[in-house]
Amino acid sequence: MSKFIFVTGGVVSGLGKGVAAASIGTLLKYQGLKVNLIKLDPYINVDPGTMSPFQHGEVFVTEDGTETDLDLGHYERFVDKKMGRNNNFTTGKIYENVIKKERRGDYMGQTVQVVPHIIQEIQKSIELESDDYDITIVEIGGVVGDIESLPFLECIRQMGIEKEPEEVLYIHLTLIPYLDCSGEMKTKPTQHSVKELRSIGIQPDILICRSESFLREEERKKIALHTNVRADSVISAVDVDNIYRVPLVFNEQGLDGLILKALQLPSRFGDDLKEWKHMINLLDNPTDGVTIALVGKYSGLKDSYKSISEALIHAGIHTQTNVHVEYIRMEEITHCQDILKLADGILVPGGFGERGMADKGIAIQYARENGIPFLGICLGMQLAVVEFARNVLALEHADSAEADPQTPDPVITLITEWIDEEGHEHIRNVDSQLGGSLRLGGQSCHLLPGSMIYDMYGRSHIVERHRHRYELNNDYRQALEIAGLKVTGTSHEDNLVEVMELEGHPWFLGIQFHPEFSSNPRRGHPIFLSYIRAARRHRETHNS
């Protein structure tokens, strides 16, 4: 039977509850415990799949094909464990499950209410796989005081009563602002946040205080006095230049020891963080640096490409390279030619919708014609095909059917039928629901021996995660290959193109899948490792 750690937030959103929860999971994993993490999101959307990245950041895709909150990416990267559909529950998903049960008659004529039915469904979701783990860390989205999160908070309050004291731990993350005018760190917002939490029946056991610098002893004691928390359980979460330092910051303050003591768990392997410390040492000691120009639709909000930016950091760690990313809004690409000239690599990520497709083509053409390492992911690969068809095959009006349904040369199109590796037939059309027509989650890909991407992985069969609707139109495949844009990776029946490489270019790769979702700081990802090495070679060549 699992023990539970509930992580709540106060004062303001965006303080880093996801990173804090993932860091706690990392420390407990290094203590030899089997850890699971769950994110409870208060919004009514069933999942974040159709939400704008400007509103909620990146949509993270799990291998089982679930569109989830970006915090699940932190969970996977920190604890080195694949997440899935049972690691993220929204208010919409909870209510959907309850309404389905009511329609089936499962409640035998009862009046269906928030208490007890919604609360019971939340608890059932939390405990769904708990028997398989020593500790389940549950992060509650939003901020204490929000109307939307009240059912989740009521659920974890009830669980604290139902279970033994050593089976439940409450951790509350708050903000300690610093006022320049007075030169003080103000504890009052934290006091009020804890008061709000206590008013609904939850007394936090540990406070994690986000601040610019470490709390002084007198500040810790003051917070403890006014929140009914022990002074040694008031932990500083100071601003760091890289999120992978957070577990070490917590460990240095004894947070993992506090948790083990409160939950009456033995330390099985001490606090052996050698692997994590070695990783940070590599991060701190780069031997060179590169600049990557990331040209995207949502570049105004860096969280929109969180997994890509993290994958580049991971590759930087394991190639000892300081990777600087220049985010370029695709509408501004014509004014950013100087950045492209200085870039050691150009990356065009995925996205949906026709806006700005032509602008991204400018960056792709520049990379192709100037020998700059280019990585096109999902939509980035598709736009590389469009650019190549227009400027090399001389198909002036070639386009993606997503951008122009009337194009005479739809080099990217909606493949309406395909059969997956399990033999299931999929049918879709332009009127299909967005989620219903996506290729989602882990899909098999066969790599061509002798190709650049085969050398990256060192094998012919891989499984990577997908999130897209449109595919390369096979009617144009032969013409593209004859002209030099080679197909080097396909789906299991060779009917869907997964990878394309440009013949004669130092490093030009288009991939239909999303390798960033499976990148990990402990190892990096083969594609990103190769990409950063190519960027280093480009830099060395042009600086010599």
N, C-alpha and C positions, 0 to 999 in steps of 0.2 A: 504494500500500500504506500503510495507516494505521500510525501509531505509537501506543503504548499507555501510558496512565497508570493505574496500579492504586492505588486509595485503600482503605486498611485502617484499622481502628480498634482502640484498646486501652484498657485500664483499666476503663472502664465504657461501656455503650451509651448512646445518646441524646445524644452530644456534638455532633452536627450534621455527620456525614459527608456527608449528602445536600446540605446547604447548601454545605459546603466544595467538594464535587465540582462542583456547579452554578456556584459562584463562579469556580472555576478555568476552567470552560468558558466563562463570560462573558468573562473576561480574554483567553483565547485567541481567542475569536471576534472581539473588538475588535482583535486582532493580525492579523486577516484570514484566520484559519484556519477550515477547515470541521470542526466538532466534533460528535461523537456521544457520548452517555452511555448506560451500561448499568448496571442494578442487579442484583446477584446476591444472592438471599435464601436463607439456609440452611434455612428452615422447609420441612416436607415437604408442606404444602398445595400443590396445583398452582397456585393463585393465591389472592390474599387475599379473593376475592369473598364467601366465606361466613364469614370471620373477623369476630369482634366488634370494632367500633371501640374498645371499651374495652381490647382486647388489643393492637391493632396500629395504631390511629389510622384515619384516613380511607382508604377505597378510592378511588383515583383511576381515572377512566375515560378511556381514550384514544379518539380519533376512530374508530379501526378496531374499537372495541368490545371492547377488552381491559381487564379489571379488574386493576389493578396496585398496587404499593406507592406510598404518598403521595410518596416522593422523586421520582417521575416528574413530579409536579406542579411541584416545585422546578425540575427540569430544563427543563420547557417554559417556565416563567415567566422563568427567568434567561437561557436561551440563545435564546429566541424560536423554538423548533423543536418541531414536533409529534412526540410519541413514539408508539410502537406496540407490537405484540406482541413485537417483537424487541429491545425495550429493557428487559425485565424477565424474568429466569429464576429460578425457585425450584428447590430440591432436588427437590421433587415433580415439577416439569415435566421436569427433566433425567432423573430415573429413569423417568418415564412414557415419554419418548422412547426410552430404551435398552431398556426392557421390550418396547415395541412392535416394535423392531427384532429383538430376540431371538425373539419369537413368530413373526415373519415368516421367520426363518431367515437374517437378514442377516449374522450372525456365523459362519455356516458351521460350526456345531458347537463353537465355542470355549466355554470356561468364561468366562462374563461376570463381570467383576470391577470393583472401583472403579478399580484401575490395571490395564489402561489404558483400559477402555471408558467409565467415567463421566468420567474426566479428559478423554478425547478429545471426548466429547459437550459438556462445558463449553467447551472451547476452540473447538469448531465453532460453538457459540452466540455466543461472544464475537466471532468473526471473520466471522460471517454476512454482515454488510454493511460490513465494515471497509474494503474497497477504495474505497468512496464518500467516505471522510473522510480528512482529514490527521491527526487525532488522535481516538482513542476512549478516553474516560475510563470506567473500570470501577470501580464502588463495590462492595465486598464487605460484605454485611450482617453484623451481629453484632460480636463482639469476638475478637481473637486469643486463642487458648486454648480457645475453644468447640469441642466435638467436632463439632458440626454443620457448621462452616465449613471443616473441614480439607480436603475435596476441592477446594473453590474455591481455597484457598491453595496447595495442591499444584499445581493447574493453572497459576496465575500464576507459581509458582516455575519450572515447566518451561518456560513461555513465555519467561521471562527468560534461560534457557540456550539455547533454540533460536534466539532472535533476536539481532541485533547489539546491543551496549551502547547505541547511540544510538536504538534503537527501543523501549526499555522503560524506564519510570520508576516507582519505587515511592514513594508518599507515605503516611506513617503519621500518623494523628490520635490524640493522646493527651490525658490530663487532667493539668494541673498544679494540684493543690489548694493552697489557702491556709489555713494554720492560724492562727486568731486568737490562740490561747494563746501561740504563739511568734513571731507576726508574720512567718512565713516562707512562701515558696512552695516546696513540696516536689517535688523532681525524681525521687525514688526510684521512684514508680509508673511513670513514663515509662521509666526505665532498665530496669525489669523487663519492661515490655511489649515493648520493642525486643529484649531478650534472648530472650523467648518467640518473637518473629518470626524472629530470627536462628537459633534452634534448629531451625526447619523449613526453613532455607536461604534466607531472604529478608532482604537487607540494605536497609533503607530509604535512599533518596537524600535525601529531604526529610522533616523532622518538622514537623507543624503542632500546636502546643501550645495547647489550650483552657485559658484562665485568666481570672481576674477583671481582671487588668491586664497590661500589656506586660511581657515578660520583660526583666530587666536584663542587661547585657552579661555579667556574671560568671555569671549563671544559664544563659545561652545557651552559654557556653564549657564550663560543667560538664556540661550535657546532651550537647554535642557530644563531649566527651572520653569519656564513658561509653557512647555509642551508636555511635561510629565514623561520625559525620555531621559535615560541615563546619559551623562555627559560623554562617556566613552562610546555611546551609540549615535553620536552626532558626527557624521562623516562629511568631509569636504570633497566636492566634485569640482575641482578647479578647471579652468579653461586650459586645454592642451592643444598643441599644434597638429596632433594626429589622434584619432579616436582609439587606435590600438594601444595607446599608453594608459587608457583608463583602467584596465584590470590591474596594472602595476600600481597606479595611484591608490586604488581601493585596497590592494594587498598590503601596501606600506602602512596603512592606517588600521590594519587588522580586521577589515570587514568580513573576510571569509571566516576568520576565527569566531567572530561574534555570531554569525549565522549558524555555524556548526554547534556552538554552545547552546544557543536558543532552541535549536531543533533537536538537541541531544543526539548529535551524529558524531561518530568518531572520525578523526582525520586519518584516512587510510594510507596516504602517501605523502604526508606533510604538505608543504607548500612549494613543491617542485615546479617552478616556472621557467626552467632552463630553456625549453623550446621557445616560449614566448619572449623571454629576454634576448635570446639569440636573434629572433626575428626583428626586435626593436633595434638591436645593435647594427644589423644590416641596414635598416632604415636610416639610422643616424650616420652611416658612413658610406655615402655614395662615392663612386670613383669618377662619375661623369654625370652630365645632365642633358635632358632633351626637352624640346617644346613640342607639344602636340596641339594642333588646331582642331577643336571639336566644333563642327558646323551642324547646328541643330535647330529644330523648330522651337524647342522650349529652353534655349540656352540662358534665358533670363532668370531661370530658377534652377540652380545646380542640383537640387534634390531630384529633378526630373531625370537625371542621368546618374543617379547615385551608384548603381552597380557598375557602370562603366568607369566612373572616376575611381572607384575602389579597386577594380580589376587592373587599372593602370598603376595604382599604388602598389598592388601586390607584385606586378611585374617589375616595378622599380625596386622593390625590396630584394627580389631574387636575381636581379641583374646589377644590383648596387648602383641604380640610376635615379637621380632626382628628376622626377617626371613633372614638368610644369604644363598645365592644361590651359590653353587660351580658348574660352568659350565664345563662339561667334554666332550671333543670331543670323539665320539664313537670309533674312531680308536685308541685312547689312553687309552681305558678302562682297558686294561691288565696292564698298568703301574700306575693305579689309585686305586689300591685295598685299600690303606690306607685311601683314601677319603671316599670310600664306608663304611669302618669300622667305621669311625667317623660320618657318616651321620645319621641324625635322620629321614630322609625320602629320598626315591629315586623316581625320576620322569622321565619318558620317554615320550617325546612329539610326536606330529605328524610329518609327513614328507613324501616325495615321493622318489621312486627309491630304488634299491636293495642295494646300497652301505652302508656297515656297519651294516646290520641287525643282523648278527651273533654276532657282538661286543656288541650290546645293550642287547642281550640275556644273556650275562655274568652278567650284572647289575641286570637284572630281576631275574635270578636264585639266585643271592646273596640275594636279598630282600625276595624272597619266602622262602628260606631255613633258613634265619636268623631272620625272624619275623620283618623285617623293614617295616614300612608303605610304600606302593608302590602305585603310581598313574600312570597308562598308558593311554595316551590320543590318540585316533585314531590309528595311526601306533603303538603306545605304547601298546594298548590293543591287537592288532593283533600279535605283537611279544611276548607278554605274553602267548598267545595261542600256538604259535610255540614252545616256550621254554617248556611249560607244556606238549605238545604232545610228544616232543623228550625225555624229562627227566623223565616224570611220566608215560605216556602211552607207552613209549619205541618205539615210531615210529621214528626210527633213522634219517630218511630222510624227516620228516615232514617239510613243509616250506610254505611260501606264494607264490602263483602263480606269484605274482609280482616279487619276487626275483628269483624264479626258475620255469619257465613254465612247465618243464618236471618232477617236483617232483612227486613221486608215492603217496604221501599223502598231497594234497593241502588243509591244514586245513583252509587257507585263500584263497579265490578265488573271481573271478569276477562274481557276480550274474548278469546274462544277462537280466533278466526281473523282474520287480516288479511293484506293483501298490501303489501309494501314497494315503494319507488319503483323497484326493479330488477325488479319482477314476481315476486319470490319469495313463496310462500305460507307463512305461519307458523301453526302450530296448537299450542295449549297448553291445559292444564287444571289444576285445583288440585293434582293429583298430580305435575305436571311437576317435574323438578329445578329448583332455584332458578335456577341459571345458565342452564339450557336454556330457561326460560320468560321471561327478562327481555328487554325491549327495550334493547339496549346500543349505545352508540357514536353516531356522527353520523347523524342522521335529518333529512330535509327537513321544513320547516314553512312554510306559506303564511300570510302576515299580511294582515289586512283593511285595505285602504287607508283612511286617515282615522282609524284607531285610534291609541291612545296608543303601543302597541308598534311599530306601523308607523313612527310619527314617530321613535322611538328609533333604529331601524336605518336608516331612510331607504330601505327597499326592501321588496318583497313576499315574496321568497324567502330563507330563511336555512337554515343547517344547524347544529344544536346537538346536544350529547351527552345521551343518555338512560341511565337505569338504574332501571327499574321494571317491575312486572308488571301493576298494576291501572290502569284507565282510567275516564274519565267515562262513565257509562251513557247512551248516546244516547237512550234512552227518556225521559229527563228533560230533555234539552237544550232543547226548546222552552219548557217551563214555566220553566226557569231564566232563559232569555233574556227572556221576557215580563216576568218579575219584576225584571229589571235586571242580572242577571249574564250579561254578553254574551260570546259566543265570538268571539274576534278572531284566533285562529290555529289552524290544523288541519293534519293530515298531508296528504300529496300527493293522496289520494283523498277528503279531507274526512270520512273515517270515524272518525278519532281526534282528540279535542280536545286541543290543545296549549297554548292561551292563553285566559284569561278575565279580563275587566275589569269592575269594578262601576260601573255608570252613576251619575253624580252624585257620586261620591266623588273627593276631590282626587287620590288616587293609590292604587289598589288593584289589584294584579296577581297572578294565579295562573298559574304556568307549569309544564308537565309535564316540561320538560327541565332540565338543569343548566348554566346559563350560567357558573357559577363555574369550571368546568373549562377554559374557553377565555379566561378573563380574563388580562390581561398587564400588568405594571407600566409598560411603555412607553406603553400606550394606554388601559388600563382596558377595561371592557366596557359597551356601550350601556345595558343594563338597570341595572347597578349605578350608572353615572354618573347616570342619570335618577332613580334611587331616592334617592341622596344629595342631589341638588339638591332633590328634593321634601321630604326631611327638613329641609333648610336653610330652605325656605320655611315649613314648619310651625313650626319653631323661631322664625323671625322674626315670624310672625303671632302666636304665643302669648306672645312676649316684648314685643310692642309695646303 
